[in-house]
Amino acid sequence: MTFITIKRAAGHEDAPPRTGVLLSNLGTPDGTGYGPVRRYLAEFLSDRRIIEASPLIWKPILYGPVLTFRPRKSGEAYHRIWHHDRDESPLRTYTRDQAEMLAKRLEADNVPVAWGMRYGQPSISQALHELVAQGCDRILLAPLYPQYSATTTATANDQAFRALMRLRNQPAIRTLPAFADHPAYIAALGRSITARLETLDFKPQMIVASFHGLPRVYVEKGDSYADECARTIIALRHAMGYDERMMPLTFQSRFGPAKWLEPYTAPFIESLPAQGIERIAVITPGFISDCIETLDEIGNEAAEDFIKAGGKELALIPCLNNSPDAIDLLETLVREELAGWLPRKAAASAS
């Protein structure tokens, strides 16, 4: 193994050691064309945390039919939600904004914030090197996933640790825990839902909570994701005064023939008009930022199928994105985890 020595950026050579924060999210292709989407999917679907099947079985499938046909379909979906003025995906826009806005909140504490993607660019490795170059000898890894899963939180941290293995002088590392039912997250979700509902010209008969799905076998092997999703929705129902019927839990984004967590969002939503439920709202509390799964899979595909099934209105409630609530939440979570690394008065200001 070749070890990498990173020099501090000019002007930081004699600066005292610093604490830094690295925000990470899933990732995004660099464009909506076949090539960029294929490269992104190849990296994503080659991750053994995502696809646990034997590579001897999975690789021929991946590099055969999957990467032959899926990039075109996925590219069309990305094109529908793309921020064409910035030529980037919403996830990249919002993650950058979150990092920049959080950095302003932490500026007085001399805490820089970098951001990176598990798949695609900028990478987690690039973000880590950026912080080390700025003199950070203590770094908080903060995967932006409210609920823990090996397929999200763990693989993001894995990637940072792989980059750390190549550093001769490693910084001290902490990792941000999942925050499925953290009071600050539940409060932020509640305010976001209430604000969106007040803008609608109809009253939803139901607010469907849709979380990203996970193969059931992963949960059977010990992944805590399903329990964490339940914790989120139970806390949110309690905070908003809803019961299970008014705010049901569902799972989206099923891929492949295996059994995934149920009930599945798409057929659940399509079944509602036959039950007399014609006006609904959908929330996606497994995502901090809107992305292809929220904006297209729910906002476009699920909405279209709901209307075809006889529904009248489907309102997608946005994720926290780059709202003040989002940055308040991130600051609260980060300051809690930096306790002992920042001066006592700074750490205490989280409240």
TAHUCOR-V910035 format. One record per run of one state. SS is the DSSP state (hx for helix, st for strand, lp for the rest). FROM is the first residue (numbers start at 1). LEN is the number of residues. If there is no record, write none. Layout:
SS&FROM&LEN / SS&FROM&LEN
This chain:
lp&1&3 / st&4&1 / lp&5&13 / st&18&11 / lp&29&5 / hx&34&12 / lp&46&9 / hx&55&27 / lp&82&1 / st&83&1 / lp&84&4 / st&88&1 / lp&89&1 / hx&90&20 / lp&110&2 / st&112&9 / lp&121&2 / st&123&1 / hx&124&10 / lp&134&2 / st&136&8 / lp&144&6 / hx&150&15 / lp&165&2 / st&167&1 / lp&168&4 / st&172&4 / lp&176&7 / hx&183&17 / lp&200&6 / st&206&7 / lp&213&2 / st&215&1 / hx&216&5 / lp&221&4 / hx&225&16 / lp&241&8 / st&249&4 / lp&253&7 / st&260&1 / lp&261&3 / st&264&1 / hx&265&11 / lp&276&3 / st&279&5 / lp&284&8 / hx&292&17 / lp&309&4 / st&313&4 / lp&317&7 / hx&324&14 / lp&338&1 / st&339&1 / lp&340&2 / st&342&1 / lp&343&1 / hx&344&5 / lp&349&3
